[in-house]
């Protein structure tokens, strides 16, 4: 089953979903690929995911898709839930915005490099509920 097939079955495409939790040990990109309809319809307010993908290209494609769907990175936490490199948090969304401006973005930023080397929890929030739209 895909995320979209579950979303259709449960009626999530027609209502607000406060939180989508994704923790699939390195297969996060497949969850989002199979859930594009749900992700792009904007009904999911928050996505909390463990990123354990260590392929920089796959991580880049996944975060680009989430950004394109209207999500902005809110926090990065260790797998134990502690804040992780808080000083970097404000730098991620500008980096994603810059990547979105370039169609074939092969540039590797420090942030993307960090995400591809670190297993961490990422809290994404949809633009429509963020204060800093």
N, C-alpha and C positions, 0 to 999 in steps of 0.2 A: 504494500500500500504506500502511496505517496502522501505527503502532507496535504496536498490539494484534495485528494480523494477523501481523507479523513475530515478536512474542513467542509467539504460538500456534505458528507454524511452527517456531521454534527451541526450544520447550519452556521458555521463560523463566518461564511462569506456575507451573511446578511445581518450580522450584529457585531458590536464592539467586543474585542477580546483584549482584556487588560494585560495579559502576560503570555508570551510564548517562550517556553524554556526548551533549549536545545543543548543536549549533552550526549553526543553520539561518538565520542572517542575518535576524532579525526575524519568523520564523514559528514561534517556540518555542511559542506558545499552541496552534497547530494540532497540533504534535507531541503535546503533553500531552492535548489534547482527544481525539485519536485513540489515546491510550494509557491511558485511564482505568482499564481493567481491570488492566493491569500496575502502574500507579502506586498504585492503591488496594489491591492485594493485599499490599503490604508486603514483597515479595521483593527489591526493589531497595534496596540499603543506602545508596548514595550517588548523587546526581545532580549532575553538573558541567555547567553550562550557561552559554553566553554569552547574556546578555540584551541584545538590541539593539532591543527594542520601545520605541517612544517615545510610545505612546498610553497615558495614565495609567489609563484604564478597563480596557484589555486587560491591562496589567501587574498591576493590582489583582486582576482575576479569576483570572489565572494563579497568582499567589503565594497567593491565598486557597485555590485548589484544592490546591496542593502542601501547604500547612499543614493543610488538612482531611484530606489523605491520610496525615498523620503525619510529614511532613518538617519539619525545622527548619533555618533558615539557619545555616550554620557559618562561612563566610568569604565575603568579597567581595574580588575581585582585579581588577586592571586587565587589559586584553586581553593585556598582556605578561606577566602572572602575578605582578606585584608586589602586595603588600597594598594595599588601597584603603580609606581612611578606617577604619582599625582601631578607632578610638575609637567608631565607630557600630555595630560588629558586635553588641555586647550589647543594642542597642536594638531590633533588628528583630523578634526573636521575641516580645517583649512587645507590640509594635505589632500583630503578626499575631494574637496571642491576643486582643487587644482587638477587632480587626476581626471575629474569629470569633464574638464574643459578640453582635454586631449583625447581624441578618439582611440588611437593606438598607443596607450600609455605603457611603455616598457621601463619607464624610469623607476628606480628603486629608491624610495625615501628611507630615512632612518626609522620612521614609524612602521613602514611595511616590513622592513628587515626585522625589527623588534617582534612584530606579530608572528612572523614566520619562524622565529626561533624560540618563542616563549609559549608555554601552555598557560593560558590565563582566561579569566571570565570577562566577557564584554557585555556591557549593558547598553543597548541601542534603544533610542526613544524616537517615536515618529514625530516629524516636524509639526504636525497639527496640535500636539500637546506640549511641545517645548516652549519655554518662555523666551528663548533667544531666536525665534524664527527669523 
